[in-house]
Amino acid sequence: MSESGCRLDHPAAARFRHCVMDGEWAKADAALNELRTMLDDANSLKEMRFLLLEQKYLELLEGGQAMEALTCLRSQVTPLQHNMERVHQLSR
């Protein structure tokens, strides 16, 4: 990239990836909103948000923050009404 001067990814996509890797969930969601215009399918945004929140939930559980994880599942993941079978698996 430095030799050609061409970027392989959009700056918002790079910002999104960086925020996810650092566990900065609110910033990752904001970066995801920036990517909205680049998506072909409106359902893709919902799927990406679901996967983002699923990762947040799993990391909270792994970190021993069970109550925060449960709050995430109840107040952020479930209201998306996306992939409810997976939501039920996560709640177990």
C-alpha positions as CSV (number, residue, x, y, z in Angstrom):
1,M,0.0,0.0,0.0
2,S,2.8,2.4,0.8
3,E,4.5,1.9,-2.5
4,S,1.5,2.1,-4.7
5,G,-0.4,4.8,-2.8
6,C,-3.6,2.7,-3.1
7,R,-5.6,1.7,-0.1
8,L,-7.0,-1.8,0.1
9,D,-9.8,-0.9,2.4
10,H,-12.0,2.1,3.1
11,P,-10.9,4.3,6.1
12,A,-14.2,3.6,7.8
13,A,-13.7,-0.1,7.4
14,A,-10.2,0.1,8.8
15,R,-11.6,2.1,11.7
16,F,-14.4,-0.4,12.3
17,R,-11.9,-3.3,12.3
18,H,-9.6,-1.4,14.7
19,C,-12.4,-0.7,17.2
20,V,-13.6,-4.3,17.1
21,M,-10.1,-5.6,17.8
22,D,-9.8,-3.2,20.7
23,G,-13.2,-4.0,22.1
24,E,-14.4,-0.4,21.7
25,W,-18.0,-1.4,21.0
26,A,-19.6,2.1,20.9
27,K,-17.0,3.3,18.5
28,A,-17.3,0.2,16.4
29,D,-21.0,0.7,16.1
30,A,-20.4,4.3,15.0
31,A,-17.9,3.2,12.4
32,L,-20.4,0.6,11.2
33,N,-23.0,3.3,10.7
34,E,-20.4,5.1,8.4
35,L,-20.3,1.9,6.3
36,R,-24.0,1.8,5.8
37,T,-24.0,3.6,2.5
38,M,-21.5,1.0,1.1
39,L,-23.8,-2.0,1.7
40,D,-25.8,-3.4,-1.1
41,D,-28.4,-5.0,1.1
42,A,-30.1,-3.2,4.1
43,N,-30.3,-6.5,5.9
44,S,-26.4,-6.7,5.9
45,L,-26.2,-3.9,8.4
46,K,-28.5,-5.7,10.8
47,E,-26.4,-8.9,10.4
48,M,-23.2,-7.0,11.0
49,R,-24.6,-5.3,14.0
50,F,-25.8,-8.7,15.3
51,L,-22.3,-10.2,14.9
52,L,-20.7,-7.2,16.6
53,L,-23.0,-7.4,19.6
54,E,-22.6,-11.2,19.7
55,Q,-18.9,-10.7,20.0
56,K,-19.3,-8.1,22.7
57,Y,-21.6,-10.4,24.6
58,L,-19.1,-13.3,24.4
59,E,-16.2,-11.2,25.5
60,L,-18.1,-9.9,28.5
61,L,-18.9,-13.5,29.4
62,E,-15.3,-14.6,29.0
63,G,-14.2,-11.6,31.1
64,G,-16.4,-12.8,34.0
65,Q,-18.8,-9.9,33.6
66,A,-22.0,-12.0,33.6
67,M,-24.4,-9.2,34.5
68,E,-23.1,-6.9,31.8
69,A,-23.3,-9.7,29.3
70,L,-26.9,-10.4,30.2
71,T,-27.7,-6.7,29.9
72,C,-26.1,-6.7,26.5
73,L,-28.1,-9.7,25.4
74,R,-31.4,-8.3,26.7
75,S,-31.1,-4.7,25.7
76,Q,-29.0,-4.8,22.5
77,V,-28.9,-8.2,20.9
78,T,-32.5,-9.4,21.4
79,P,-34.2,-6.1,20.2
80,L,-32.5,-6.6,16.8
81,Q,-34.9,-9.5,16.3
82,H,-32.3,-11.2,14.1
83,N,-31.2,-14.8,14.2
84,M,-33.3,-15.6,17.2
85,E,-32.3,-19.2,17.2
86,R,-28.7,-18.0,17.8
87,V,-30.0,-15.6,20.5
88,H,-31.6,-18.6,22.3
89,Q,-28.3,-20.5,22.1
90,L,-26.4,-17.6,23.5
91,S,-28.8,-17.3,26.4
92,R,-28.2,-20.9,27.4
